[in-house]
Amino acid sequence: MTATKNSTIYKSIKRTPLLLICFIFPLVSIFAQKTSVKKPNVIVILTDDMGYSDIGCFGSEIKTPNIDKLAKNGLSFTHFYNTARCSPTRASLLTGLYPHQAGMGHLATENYKETGYADDLSKNAVTMAEVFQSAGYATYMTGKWHIAKNLGRTTDSSNWPCQRGFQRYFGTLNGSGSYYDPGTLISNNKFIAPPIKDFYYTNAISDTAVKFIRENPNGKPFFFYIAYTAAHWPLHAPESEIKKYKGQYDLGWDYIREQRFNKLKKLGIISANCVLTERGVTIPAWKDEPMKEWQAKRMEVYAAMIDIMDQGIGRIITALEQKGELENTVIFYMHDNGGCAEPLDSNVPEVPLTSEQKVVKPYSYDSIFLDKKPVYTRDGNFVRSGKGVMPGPTNTFTAYGEEWANVSNTPFRLYKHWVHEGGIASPLIIHWPKGIASKGKLSNQPSHLIDVMATCIDIAQLNYPKEYHQNLIQPFEGKSLKPAFTNKPIERAFIFWEHEGNRAIRVANWKLVSRTQKNKAFGAEDEAAWELYDMDTDPTEMKNLAKTYPDKVTDFAQLWEKEAQRTSAKPWPWNNKKQSKNQE
């Protein structure tokens, strides 16, 4: 019967016109190819307030084996840049625009009138989640949002994650908060209390990400944005994790900074002739530090916070492996700004508790908490801060200060807020087994947050809209990084920065940069204070060439001014008046 059936089929085919056969079979083949090739998944991992050398594969002594593995089997960019601050970075990353174009020139929740400083995500910008969702992707997010002005104080939630393209969301709308009891914690659009008493936010971000990945329908591509708050202040971590780093920092910041610098050279991330910047001017030599035990403990906790995050990234990788999705998943890893030198009361002595503050005042574990810093823990203990307060427990709220931020930013100078390298330089690791053949390589091509959108559109073949929800959409600014996957050049003219009057533009190997004093009026003296550096020979910005090449200063300054006007970085919202003191 089989032979007869096959013979019949053969005769049928034989009688079919040859031209029709030639037409049908290619169509069948093409259709099969299109339906069998699954688009790549994309995961974007963003950390908070971490410096350039805070992960093992970029020089750190902190244990980050899972991030290091991504670098070992992927491609690392050594000249990747953020925007020097939390909210602008998040807006720029998600939209592929400079932050002012996305309405986020300063910090979410501010109240400036200027277009570039509305500090609420622009409706004339489309997010990566919106672009991926339009292409049929599942879209998920866990972690910190911080690009919406409204944090629950009114009913307007139009700029919350689920209204900007994410189908499922778990995280915080605010820019910072307790790791044990974070304010503005929501599930999708509903405010919630921490679901368990031993809650730790970093673990919750990771474990919810694992849950979403496991529940993603088989065969459906997904886009996932994982925005950790680690290692933003406050310094919170379980003591069991802190113990791993006991004694690690007893030799002080000078020693650790030197060790990281040497490791960066050994890894080839910085050149052999690179010069280490001087210790911050307000930082004493370690031998002169009077509170060594407290200082060492601050960095022990900070290290533990990063370690916990890395463990979570490991669980996410395992979940991808178990679903058979790791090979076809593009993972981006980066930091939102440089190390944070904000003292958070750590430079003033702790104020003794009043008799009222000593009274235990517990409150319900199902209470909704919206503020950044709790006054009391849920079990009723007053939250302490100030110099000498040993960090880690839930009843503390402290930072690691400029002393250790200087270490985090090794080998660079300055910090979060500024657009010198210490404020904007970040590792970028791209891991994609299916798409990156050369493993463990370094790329020194300058790149920026705006490039992530362009790269995703390129590798996933997405359509970028000219209009979305009846709003005209600005074209994205970035360049695809995909050519670097095969060691090809990324063609670009320049990269532009502005934050709090701090300005920079990078043209090829040249960087023009200036700084203003934080919380001071932006004046004419700042406008003229340009510095010029050759980033090929002087990546740590030690030799100012402005007087040597005045023509370049003039040309680049004119280009910066043109871009400032085009991208709405100007007009200044704080011209001739004091800048905001809001710190996050």
GUDREN-853762 format. One line per 10 residues: number of its first residue (from 1); for each residue z, x, y of C-alpha. Coordinates in nm, 4 decimals. Layout:
<rokols>
NUM> Z X Y; ...
</rokols>
This chain:
<rokols>
1> 0.0000 0.0000 0.0000; 0.0773 0.2817 0.2366; -0.2540 0.4516 0.1764; -0.4418 0.1254 0.2372; -0.2486 0.0619 0.5573; -0.3133 0.4123 0.6884; -0.6818 0.3797 0.5989; -0.7022 0.0568 0.7946; -0.5413 0.2152 1.0964; -0.7793 0.5103 1.0737
11> -1.0830 0.2807 1.0549; -0.9527 0.0854 1.3541; -0.9162 0.4031 1.5562; -1.2561 0.5222 1.4397; -1.4157 0.2050 1.5745; -1.2380 0.2432 1.9145; -1.4674 0.3780 2.1830; -1.4133 0.7501 2.2351; -1.3839 0.7103 2.6111; -1.1011 0.4558 2.5748
21> -0.9135 0.6864 2.3384; -0.9464 0.9705 2.5856; -0.7998 0.7457 2.8507; -0.5101 0.5991 2.6524; -0.3651 0.9088 2.4904; -0.3098 1.1080 2.8127; -0.1367 0.8061 2.9622; 0.0919 0.7776 2.6599; 0.1664 1.1483 2.6815; 0.2430 1.1360 3.0538
31> 0.4653 0.8317 3.0125; 0.6566 0.9998 2.7309; 0.7159 1.3074 2.9430; 0.8396 1.1082 3.2395; 1.0758 0.8984 3.0348; 1.2111 1.1853 2.8285; 1.3009 1.4174 3.1174; 1.6396 1.3316 3.2642; 1.7023 1.4229 3.6247; 1.9793 1.6798 3.6747
41> 2.3332 1.5742 3.7487; 2.4804 1.7245 4.0651; 2.8455 1.8119 4.1314; 2.9553 1.9431 4.4715; 3.3033 2.1005 4.4739; 3.4590 2.1654 4.8146; 3.7992 2.3287 4.8630; 4.0212 2.3136 5.1696; 4.1504 2.5958 5.3945; 4.0679 2.8781 5.1549
51> 3.9508 3.2190 5.2694; 3.6522 3.4251 5.1614; 3.8423 3.6386 4.9075; 4.0739 3.3746 4.7558; 3.8975 3.3459 4.4177; 3.8818 3.6108 4.1464; 3.5046 3.6645 4.1519; 3.5273 3.7271 4.5286; 3.8066 3.9817 4.5177; 4.1285 3.7888 4.4593
61> 4.4226 3.8643 4.2327; 4.4691 3.4836 4.1962; 4.3736 3.3628 3.8484; 4.0555 3.1552 3.8724; 3.8885 3.2062 3.5308; 3.6933 2.8800 3.5429; 3.5429 2.9395 3.8863; 3.4738 3.2990 3.7830; 3.2884 3.1697 3.4758; 3.0666 2.9542 3.6990
71> 2.9806 3.2682 3.8979; 2.9239 3.4786 3.5853; 2.6732 3.2254 3.4532; 2.5269 3.1233 3.7874; 2.4200 3.2566 4.1260; 2.6630 3.3590 4.4048; 2.5686 3.3663 4.7727; 2.7612 3.6274 4.9716; 2.6429 3.5143 5.3186; 2.7048 3.1412 5.2936
81> 2.8542 2.9609 5.5931; 3.0581 2.6518 5.6752; 3.1419 2.5126 6.0211; 3.4990 2.6513 6.0681; 3.6848 2.3199 6.0338; 3.7531 2.0374 5.7892; 3.5825 1.7302 5.9377; 3.2716 1.9039 6.0771; 3.2134 2.0790 5.7448; 3.2417 1.7578 5.5438
91> 3.0043 1.5739 5.7730; 2.7543 1.8605 5.7708; 2.7699 1.9054 5.3937; 2.7158 1.5384 5.3131; 2.4368 1.4785 5.5657; 2.2416 1.8049 5.5796; 2.2820 1.7959 5.9591; 2.4721 2.0094 6.2033; 2.8112 1.8399 6.2522; 2.7433 1.7208 6.6080
101> 2.4272 1.5434 6.4884; 2.6442 1.3620 6.2356; 2.8899 1.2631 6.5131; 3.1611 1.5029 6.3927; 3.1749 1.7851 6.6482; 3.5515 1.8149 6.6395; 3.7937 1.6298 6.4094; 3.8016 1.2791 6.2650; 4.0345 1.0393 6.4494; 3.9767 1.1988 6.7918
111> 3.8599 0.9742 7.0758; 3.5921 1.1594 7.2692; 3.3090 0.9578 7.4254; 3.0300 1.2157 7.3873; 2.7749 1.1406 7.1113; 2.8278 1.4683 6.9291; 3.2040 1.4204 6.9337; 3.2431 1.0553 6.8389; 3.4325 1.1959 6.5379; 3.3248 0.9074 6.3192
121> 3.0353 0.9604 6.0781; 2.7120 0.8561 6.2482; 2.5102 0.5614 6.1163; 2.1990 0.7612 6.2091; 2.2893 1.0073 5.9355; 2.2486 0.9388 5.5666; 2.4876 1.0896 5.3104; 2.3904 1.2649 4.9893; 2.5565 0.9797 4.8016; 2.3298 0.7288 4.9764
131> 2.0215 0.9361 4.8967; 2.1202 0.9818 4.5297; 2.2185 0.6162 4.4888; 1.8793 0.5073 4.6249; 1.7215 0.7242 4.3530; 1.9100 0.5436 4.0750; 2.1975 0.7888 4.0348; 2.5567 0.6908 3.9696; 2.7650 0.8218 4.2597; 3.1305 0.9248 4.2384
141> 3.3876 1.0936 4.4586; 3.7438 1.2154 4.4207; 3.9548 1.3817 4.6888; 3.9652 1.4214 5.0659; 3.7330 1.2189 5.2920; 3.8379 1.2965 5.6539; 3.5152 1.1876 5.8275; 3.6174 0.8390 5.9362; 3.8008 0.7571 6.2563; 3.9646 0.4523 6.1073
151> 4.2278 0.5307 5.8452; 4.3542 0.1815 5.7870; 4.4863 0.1097 6.1328; 4.2274 -0.1707 6.1696; 4.0108 -0.3624 5.9291; 3.6961 -0.1547 5.9849; 3.6187 0.0412 5.6683; 3.2454 0.0856 5.7293; 3.2728 0.4658 5.7149; 3.4855 0.4853 5.4041
161> 3.3347 0.6437 5.0900; 3.2341 0.3219 4.9116; 3.0508 0.2081 5.2243; 2.8698 0.5434 5.2528; 2.7072 0.5554 4.9125; 2.9838 0.6173 4.6571; 3.0183 0.3591 4.3803; 3.3613 0.4809 4.2700; 3.6192 0.6639 4.4772; 3.9744 0.7923 4.4365
171> 4.1350 1.0036 4.7066; 4.2734 1.0220 5.0586; 4.1119 0.9252 5.3864; 4.3421 1.1543 5.5877; 4.2958 1.5245 5.6455; 4.6210 1.6458 5.4937; 4.9471 1.5357 5.3408; 5.2023 1.5819 5.0683; 5.0681 1.6800 4.7263; 5.3419 1.4710 4.5667
181> 5.3029 1.1649 4.7898; 4.9789 1.1759 4.9903; 4.9232 0.9203 5.2647; 4.6085 0.7030 5.2841; 4.5604 0.7249 4.9065; 4.3004 0.4697 4.7986; 4.1121 0.3574 4.4901; 3.7694 0.2404 4.6029; 3.8706 0.0368 4.9109; 4.2294 -0.0457 4.8162
191> 4.5328 0.1454 4.9410; 4.7581 0.2496 4.6530; 5.0821 0.4382 4.5923; 5.0822 0.7436 4.3641; 5.0549 0.5878 4.0190; 5.3194 0.8054 3.8471; 5.6483 0.9643 3.9548; 5.5420 1.3182 3.8549; 5.2164 1.2808 4.0488; 5.0470 1.5955 4.1841
201> 4.7393 1.5315 4.3964; 4.5242 1.8246 4.2834; 4.5654 1.7243 3.9203; 4.4911 1.3623 4.0062; 4.1640 1.4644 4.1759; 4.0596 1.6669 3.8703; 4.1722 1.4192 3.6056; 4.0105 1.1222 3.7784; 3.6881 1.3248 3.7985; 3.7110 1.3838 3.4226
211> 3.7651 1.0091 3.3702; 3.4608 0.9150 3.5817; 3.2407 1.1680 3.3991; 3.3505 1.0397 3.0573; 3.2872 0.6790 3.1625; 2.9452 0.7497 3.3128; 2.6793 0.5649 3.1066; 2.4964 0.7954 2.8664; 2.1562 0.8906 2.9963; 2.2293 0.7952 3.3576
221> 2.2220 1.0869 3.6029; 2.5143 1.1171 3.8426; 2.6072 1.2751 4.1742; 2.9731 1.3756 4.2087; 3.1510 1.5015 4.5204; 3.4906 1.6579 4.4391; 3.6821 1.7436 4.7565; 4.0108 1.9195 4.6830; 4.2878 1.9457 4.9418; 4.3988 2.2728 4.7813
231> 4.4985 2.5010 4.9378; 4.5567 2.3225 5.2709; 4.9188 2.3076 5.3873; 5.1809 2.1942 5.2953; 5.2668 2.4563 5.0344; 5.3410 2.2383 4.7325; 5.3323 2.3290 4.3652; 5.5479 2.2785 4.0547; 5.7881 2.5640 3.9944; 5.6431 2.6218 3.6461
241> 5.3114 2.7186 3.8089; 5.4702 2.9214 4.0880; 5.6520 3.1377 3.8312; 5.3175 3.2806 3.7161; 5.3001 3.4692 4.0470; 5.6612 3.5803 4.0727; 5.6652 3.9319 4.2165; 5.2852 3.9357 4.2681; 5.3227 3.9653 4.6456; 5.6387 4.1737 4.6737
251> 5.4361 4.4718 4.8007; 5.3172 4.2636 5.0964; 5.0034 4.1684 5.2816; 4.8872 4.5203 5.3677; 4.8755 4.6194 5.0002; 4.7112 4.2966 4.8789; 4.4509 4.3091 5.1541; 4.3575 4.6655 5.0630; 4.3350 4.5728 4.6934; 4.1048 4.2806 4.7680
261> 3.8884 4.4958 4.9938; 3.8392 4.7552 4.7212; 3.7622 4.4874 4.4627; 3.5008 4.3279 4.6916; 3.3273 4.6661 4.7131; 3.3464 4.7179 4.3369; 3.1938 4.3755 4.2756; 2.9095 4.4555 4.5159; 2.9913 4.1602 4.7405; 3.0336 4.3904 5.0386
271> 2.8608 4.7246 5.0872; 3.0260 5.0569 5.0162; 3.0181 5.1482 5.3883; 3.1766 4.8197 5.4997; 3.4827 4.8646 5.7257; 3.8005 4.6595 5.6762; 3.9086 4.4837 5.9949; 4.2458 4.5606 6.1430; 4.5522 4.3556 6.0658; 4.5960 4.0570 6.3002
281> 4.7605 4.1657 6.6260; 5.0616 3.9343 6.5839; 5.1253 4.0436 6.2237; 5.3819 4.3176 6.1626; 5.3357 4.5873 5.9027; 5.4916 4.4728 5.5759; 5.7536 4.7451 5.5948; 5.8731 4.5928 5.9226; 5.8869 4.2324 5.7978; 6.2534 4.1180 5.7934
291> 6.2052 3.8136 5.5613; 6.0148 3.9640 5.2705; 6.1468 3.7274 4.9993; 6.0464 3.4165 5.1942; 5.7101 3.5630 5.2897; 5.6290 3.6576 4.9306; 5.7294 3.3105 4.8097; 5.4866 3.1483 5.0556; 5.1946 3.3340 4.9006; 5.3202 3.2727 4.5461
301> 5.3018 2.8983 4.6091; 4.9602 2.9272 4.7743; 4.8296 3.1174 4.4719; 4.9733 2.8550 4.2364; 4.7945 2.5796 4.4283; 4.4593 2.7528 4.3775; 4.5415 2.8261 4.0129; 4.6126 2.4556 3.9484; 4.2829 2.3609 4.1103; 4.0962 2.6102 3.8917
311> 4.2583 2.4632 3.5818; 4.1290 2.1226 3.6887; 3.7777 2.2599 3.7360; 3.8079 2.3914 3.3805; 3.8859 2.0405 3.2536; 3.5839 1.9055 3.4417; 3.3590 2.1685 3.2804; 3.5007 2.0788 2.9388; 3.4256 1.7097 2.9998; 3.0653 1.7998 3.0833
321> 3.0367 2.0092 2.7665; 3.1777 1.7291 2.5513; 2.9190 1.4874 2.6873; 2.6400 1.7410 2.6426; 2.5742 1.7405 3.0189; 2.6690 2.0921 3.1296; 2.3226 2.2447 3.0772; 2.1623 1.9825 3.2996; 2.4298 1.9729 3.5711; 2.3980 2.1618 3.8992
331> 2.7442 2.2634 4.0222; 2.7971 2.3816 4.3794; 3.1304 2.5461 4.4706; 3.2305 2.6324 4.8312; 3.5128 2.6312 5.0943; 3.5335 2.4098 5.4052; 3.6493 2.6853 5.6444; 3.8217 3.0217 5.6475; 4.1898 3.0861 5.5884; 4.4195 2.8782 5.8061
341> 4.6516 3.0588 6.0470; 4.8162 2.7367 6.1733; 5.1931 2.8017 6.1579; 5.3086 2.4404 6.1012; 5.6606 2.5187 6.2334; 5.6826 2.8228 6.0042; 5.7253 3.0463 6.3100; 6.0422 2.8689 6.4286; 6.3812 2.8631 6.2527; 6.4668 2.5609 6.0428
351> 6.6785 2.3095 6.2320; 6.9965 2.2230 6.0370; 6.9997 1.8700 5.9001; 7.1983 1.6125 6.0948; 7.4610 1.4039 5.9192; 7.2129 1.1133 5.9187; 6.9358 1.3255 5.7651; 7.1677 1.4339 5.4850; 7.2088 1.0721 5.3727; 6.9863 0.9935 5.0745
361> 6.7429 0.7119 5.1620; 6.5292 0.6287 4.8579; 6.2442 0.3808 4.8833; 6.0185 0.2013 4.6412; 5.7645 0.3959 4.4392; 5.5103 0.1221 4.4999; 5.5369 0.1471 4.8805; 5.2091 0.2285 5.0579; 5.2283 0.5418 5.2697; 4.9704 0.6111 5.5451
371> 5.1102 0.8990 5.7508; 5.0352 1.2663 5.7077; 5.3902 1.3950 5.6760; 5.6651 1.1911 5.5112; 6.0086 1.1953 5.6734; 6.1855 1.1384 5.3421; 6.0745 1.1822 4.9830; 6.0606 0.8712 4.7667; 6.3890 0.9733 4.6041; 6.5445 0.9843 4.9504
381> 6.5674 1.3529 5.0501; 6.4801 1.4603 5.4060; 6.1617 1.6678 5.4236; 6.2415 2.0173 5.5593; 6.0229 2.2584 5.7523; 6.0657 2.5770 5.9533; 6.0995 2.9494 5.9094; 6.2893 3.0418 5.5957; 6.2365 2.7121 5.4111; 6.1378 2.8092 5.0586
391> 5.8131 2.6209 4.9849; 5.7045 2.4377 4.6730; 5.9296 2.1307 4.6239; 5.8454 1.7798 4.7423; 6.1119 1.7891 5.0169; 5.9423 2.0797 5.2023; 5.6436 2.0878 5.4382; 5.5369 2.4411 5.5322; 5.2330 2.6710 5.5708; 5.1605 3.0330 5.4773
401> 5.0823 3.1377 5.8363; 4.8588 3.3989 5.9949; 5.0106 3.6776 5.7877; 4.8588 3.5549 5.4629; 4.5547 3.3902 5.6210; 4.4573 3.7424 5.7213; 4.4672 3.8326 5.3509; 4.2694 3.5228 5.2501; 3.9918 3.6219 5.4917; 3.9615 3.9817 5.3687
411> 3.7570 4.1717 5.4880; 3.6934 3.9614 5.8035; 3.8857 3.8845 6.1215; 3.9940 3.5569 6.2794; 4.0469 3.2279 6.1012; 3.9726 2.8585 6.0698; 3.8629 2.7200 6.4133; 3.6705 3.0337 6.5144; 3.3065 3.1139 6.4312; 3.3528 3.4825 6.3688
421> 3.3160 3.5554 5.9975; 3.6824 3.4865 5.9175; 3.6364 3.1247 6.0254; 3.2984 3.0448 5.8694; 3.2265 3.2769 5.5739; 3.2581 3.1138 5.2328; 3.1624 3.1905 4.8761; 2.8845 2.9699 4.7453; 2.8457 2.9536 4.3689; 2.5617 2.7552 4.2131
431> 2.5799 2.7024 3.8361; 2.2834 2.5406 3.6587; 2.2105 2.6736 3.3082; 1.8864 2.4792 3.2835; 1.7549 2.5896 3.6232; 1.8931 2.9375 3.6982; 1.7690 3.1989 3.4538; 1.9319 3.5092 3.6033; 2.3055 3.4880 3.5398; 2.5788 3.6536 3.7433
441> 2.3504 3.7662 4.0254; 2.4356 3.7925 4.3957; 2.2188 3.6711 4.6825; 2.2772 3.8059 5.0331; 2.0387 3.5619 5.1986; 2.2079 3.3753 5.4874; 2.2667 3.0100 5.4009; 2.4649 2.7153 5.5334; 2.6156 2.3793 5.4397; 2.3067 2.2045 5.5765
451> 2.1116 2.3631 5.2912; 2.2934 2.1720 5.0155; 2.1195 1.8419 5.0977; 1.7811 2.0156 5.1115; 1.8477 2.1899 4.7798; 1.9504 1.8657 4.6077; 1.6393 1.6874 4.7322; 1.4287 1.9743 4.6019; 1.5784 2.0107 4.2538; 1.6188 1.6363 4.1855
461> 1.2931 1.5352 4.3592; 1.4611 1.2772 4.5815; 1.3174 1.0778 4.8698; 1.4885 1.1298 5.2049; 1.4670 0.8112 5.4130; 1.3443 0.7736 5.7693; 1.5431 0.4517 5.7934; 1.8557 0.3328 5.6102; 2.0296 -0.0018 5.6500; 1.8111 -0.0673 5.9549
471> 1.9265 0.2566 6.1218; 1.6833 0.5352 6.2113; 1.7811 0.8498 6.0201; 1.7630 1.2004 6.1620; 1.5640 1.4533 5.9554; 1.7862 1.6947 5.7633; 1.8151 2.0456 5.9077; 1.8601 2.2664 5.6031; 1.6380 2.4765 5.3796; 1.6259 2.4501 5.0017
481> 1.8054 2.7361 4.8288; 1.5976 2.6903 4.5136; 1.3698 2.9906 4.5903; 1.6778 3.2147 4.5626; 1.7178 3.0985 4.2011; 1.4194 3.3229 4.1212; 1.4983 3.5889 4.3835; 1.2463 3.4557 4.6342; 1.3109 3.4482 5.0118; 1.4459 3.1447 5.1955
491> 1.2329 3.1064 5.5057; 1.4440 3.0159 5.8102; 1.4521 3.0942 6.1807; 1.8276 3.0809 6.2557; 2.1660 2.9205 6.1851; 2.3687 2.7622 6.4682; 2.7442 2.7009 6.5284; 2.9767 2.5423 6.7829; 3.3400 2.4469 6.7391; 3.5990 2.4045 7.0159
501> 3.3872 2.6145 7.2497; 3.3517 2.8932 6.9945; 2.9796 2.9636 6.9652; 2.7457 3.1572 6.7390; 2.3869 3.1860 6.6301; 2.2481 3.4017 6.3520; 1.8858 3.5177 6.3711; 1.7842 3.7276 6.0680; 2.0373 4.0134 6.0552; 2.1610 3.9555 6.4121
511> 2.4615 3.7422 6.5021; 2.5526 3.6440 6.8574; 2.9065 3.5088 6.8779; 3.1785 3.4280 7.1301; 3.5288 3.2897 7.1211; 3.7511 3.0940 7.3518; 4.1258 3.0889 7.3335; 4.2466 2.7935 7.1316; 4.3865 2.5044 7.3343; 4.2698 2.6626 7.6597
521> 4.0205 2.5255 7.9091; 3.6657 2.6321 7.8351; 3.5572 2.8226 8.1443; 3.2888 3.0467 8.2881; 3.4508 3.3608 8.1490; 3.4092 3.2223 7.7986; 3.0483 3.1285 7.8638; 2.9686 3.4907 7.9365; 3.1732 3.6525 7.6629; 2.8984 3.7083 7.4089
531> 2.9295 3.9664 7.1298; 2.6320 4.0945 6.9298; 2.6502 4.2308 6.5744; 2.4043 4.3714 6.3218; 2.5232 4.1912 6.0072; 2.3311 4.4220 5.7743; 2.5226 4.7307 5.8841; 2.8352 4.5671 6.0266; 2.9251 4.2502 5.8322; 3.2874 4.2581 5.9508
541> 3.1855 4.2455 6.3208; 3.3512 4.5662 6.4279; 3.0835 4.7221 6.6541; 2.9785 4.5007 6.9464; 2.6184 4.5874 7.0419; 2.5884 4.3450 7.3348; 2.5625 4.6229 7.5929; 2.3205 4.8206 7.3764; 2.0751 4.5312 7.3358; 2.1083 4.3109 7.6473
551> 1.7624 4.1576 7.5958; 1.8612 4.0287 7.2527; 2.1786 3.8800 7.4001; 1.9744 3.6974 7.6629; 1.7156 3.5694 7.4145; 1.9670 3.4559 7.1534; 2.1918 3.2964 7.4167; 1.8975 3.0947 7.5465; 1.8175 2.9848 7.1927; 2.1811 2.8871 7.1383
561> 2.1786 2.6812 7.4591; 1.8608 2.5033 7.3530; 2.0098 2.4172 7.0143; 2.3377 2.3043 7.1697; 2.1491 2.0501 7.3781; 1.9219 1.9417 7.0914; 2.2046 1.8881 6.8418; 2.4472 1.7219 7.0901; 2.6919 2.0127 7.0810; 2.6679 1.9784 7.4557
571> 2.7872 1.8269 7.6811; 3.1360 1.9577 7.6125; 3.3977 1.6819 7.5723; 3.6721 1.9158 7.6923; 3.4985 2.1009 7.9772; 3.7575 2.2008 8.2378; 4.0368 2.0332 8.0491; 4.2721 2.1223 7.7692; 4.1468 2.0907 7.4123; 4.3129 1.8704 7.1563
581> 4.6198 2.0095 6.9864; 4.5507 1.8079 6.6721; 4.5652 2.0471 6.3798; 4.4382 1.9709 6.0317
</rokols>
